[in-house]
Amino acid sequence: MLDNYYLYIDPGVGSAIAVMILSAATGVGMFLKIRWNKLKYKIKK
C-alpha cells in the first residue's frame, strides 16, 4: 500500500520542476544568442 504514495507529485513540486525546465531553456537560449551575435560580429569585422 505504501508503494502508491511514491507516485504522488505535489502540485507545488510539479510547478517548481516546470519553472526549472523553462528557466534552463531560457538560459541556454540566451547563451546561444550571445555567442551567435559575437560570432557574427567577428565575421563582419
Backbone as a chain_set.jsonl record, in Angstrom:
{"seq": "MLDNYYLYIDPGVGSAIAVMILSAATGVGMFLKIRWNKLKYKIKK", "coords": {"N": [[0.813, -1.196, 0.0], [2.019, 1.214, 0.58], [3.492, 1.709, -1.658], [1.988, 3.105, -3.518], [2.058, 5.741, -2.732], [4.45, 6.796, -3.565], [4.08, 7.564, -6.141], [2.755, 9.933, -6.151], [2.797, 13.319, -6.946], [3.234, 16.412, -5.695], [1.379, 19.374, -6.451], [2.82, 21.763, -6.139], [5.466, 20.926, -6.337], [5.471, 19.993, -8.939], [5.041, 22.364, -10.381], [7.35, 23.728, -9.661], [9.304, 22.148, -10.859], [8.592, 22.561, -13.53], [9.15, 25.304, -13.766], [11.921, 25.26, -13.37], [12.747, 23.841, -15.652], [11.867, 25.556, -17.715], [13.345, 27.884, -17.115], [15.948, 26.954, -17.419], [15.942, 26.347, -20.148], [15.551, 28.913, -21.175], [17.901, 30.153, -20.304], [19.856, 28.682, -21.718], [19.087, 29.357, -24.3], [19.552, 32.149, -24.326], [22.322, 32.16, -23.889], [23.229, 30.905, -26.242], [22.318, 32.775, -28.11], [23.841, 35.063, -27.473], [26.424, 34.087, -27.975], [26.174, 33.573, -30.734], [25.745, 36.153, -31.749], [28.208, 37.344, -31.088], [29.884, 35.831, -32.703], [28.915, 36.511, -35.261], [29.608, 39.229, -35.245], [32.414, 39.078, -35.198], [32.881, 37.888, -37.66], [31.945, 39.828, -39.466], [33.722, 41.853, -38.949]], "CA": [[0.0, 0.0, 0.0], [2.889, 2.382, 0.599], [4.056, 1.926, -2.992], [1.167, 4.073, -4.247], [2.388, 7.102, -2.317], [5.633, 7.253, -4.287], [3.651, 8.076, -7.436], [2.095, 11.224, -5.974], [3.633, 14.514, -7.087], [2.525, 17.589, -5.209], [1.309, 20.417, -7.489], [3.906, 22.724, -5.942], [6.689, 20.327, -6.872], [5.32, 19.969, -10.397], [5.257, 23.706, -10.928], [8.764, 24.063, -9.466], [10.047, 21.445, -11.912], [8.305, 23.262, -14.785], [9.892, 26.568, -13.749], [13.34, 24.945, -13.573], [12.949, 23.474, -17.06], [11.718, 26.766, -18.534], [14.458, 28.811, -16.891], [17.136, 26.365, -18.031], [15.816, 26.533, -21.596], [15.77, 30.33, -21.44], [19.325, 30.411, -20.114], [20.586, 28.115, -22.857], [18.758, 30.177, -25.465], [20.268, 33.427, -24.24], [23.743, 31.871, -24.075], [23.463, 30.675, -27.667], [22.097, 34.037, -28.823], [25.005, 35.922, -27.241], [27.549, 33.506, -28.718], [25.927, 33.756, -32.155], [25.974, 37.561, -32.072], [29.651, 37.582, -31.041], [30.464, 35.208, -33.888], [28.56, 37.352, -36.404], [30.394, 40.455, -35.15], [33.791, 38.77, -35.594], [32.905, 37.602, -39.095], [31.79, 41.102, -40.174], [34.886, 42.692, -38.687]], "C": [[0.859, 1.264, 0.0], [3.473, 2.691, -0.772], [3.272, 2.971, -3.781], [1.529, 5.508, -3.9], [3.614, 7.649, -3.046], [5.266, 7.867, -5.639], [3.039, 9.465, -7.343], [3.108, 12.354, -6.101], [2.784, 15.705, -6.676], [2.478, 18.648, -6.307], [2.407, 21.468, -7.353], [5.218, 22.214, -6.505], [6.634, 20.303, -8.394], [5.565, 21.331, -11.014], [6.708, 24.141, -10.744], [9.624, 23.389, -10.526], [9.83, 22.137, -13.259], [9.073, 24.57, -14.866], [11.375, 26.315, -13.974], [13.627, 24.607, -15.028], [12.86, 24.709, -17.954], [12.88, 27.732, -18.347], [15.758, 28.261, -17.474], [17.102, 26.547, -19.548], [16.053, 27.988, -21.98], [17.246, 30.684, -21.313], [20.162, 29.887, -21.265], [20.328, 28.939, -24.11], [19.495, 31.502, -25.471], [21.766, 33.229, -24.447], [24.06, 31.688, -25.556], [23.28, 31.956, -28.48], [23.301, 34.959, -28.679], [26.21, 35.404, -28.018], [27.398, 33.73, -30.214], [26.191, 35.2, -32.57], [27.46, 37.903, -32.034], [30.329, 37.001, -32.271], [30.148, 36.031, -35.137], [29.38, 38.635, -36.416], [31.83, 40.209, -35.602], [33.894, 38.501, -37.087], [32.798, 38.899, -39.897], [33.023, 41.972, -40.04], [36.033, 42.255, -39.512]], "O": [[0.441, 2.288, -0.541], [3.903, 3.817, -1.021], [3.844, 3.654, -4.631], [1.319, 6.406, -4.715], [3.784, 8.866, -3.127], [6.06, 8.61, -6.218], [2.825, 10.11, -8.37], [4.148, 12.345, -5.442], [1.731, 15.96, -7.261], [3.458, 18.806, -7.034], [2.874, 22.005, -8.357], [5.992, 22.977, -7.083], [7.636, 20.562, -9.06], [6.22, 21.442, -12.05], [7.243, 24.855, -11.591], [10.569, 23.991, -11.035], [10.77, 22.285, -14.041], [9.595, 24.912, -15.927], [12.026, 27.072, -14.694], [14.64, 25.039, -15.578], [13.684, 24.888, -18.851], [13.35, 28.333, -19.313], [16.582, 29.027, -17.973], [18.121, 26.867, -20.159], [16.686, 28.267, -22.998], [17.778, 31.436, -22.131], [21.073, 30.567, -21.737], [21.245, 29.191, -24.892], [20.005, 31.93, -26.506], [22.411, 34.042, -25.109], [25.034, 32.243, -26.065], [24.015, 32.19, -29.439], [23.734, 35.571, -29.655], [26.932, 36.18, -28.643], [28.374, 34.042, -30.896], [26.788, 35.448, -33.618], [27.929, 38.679, -32.867], [31.247, 37.609, -32.821], [31.022, 36.229, -35.981], [29.805, 39.087, -37.479], [32.406, 41.035, -36.31], [34.896, 38.851, -37.712], [33.488, 39.055, -40.905], [33.33, 42.752, -40.942], [37.111, 42.843, -39.43]]}, "num_chains": 1, "name": "protein.A"}
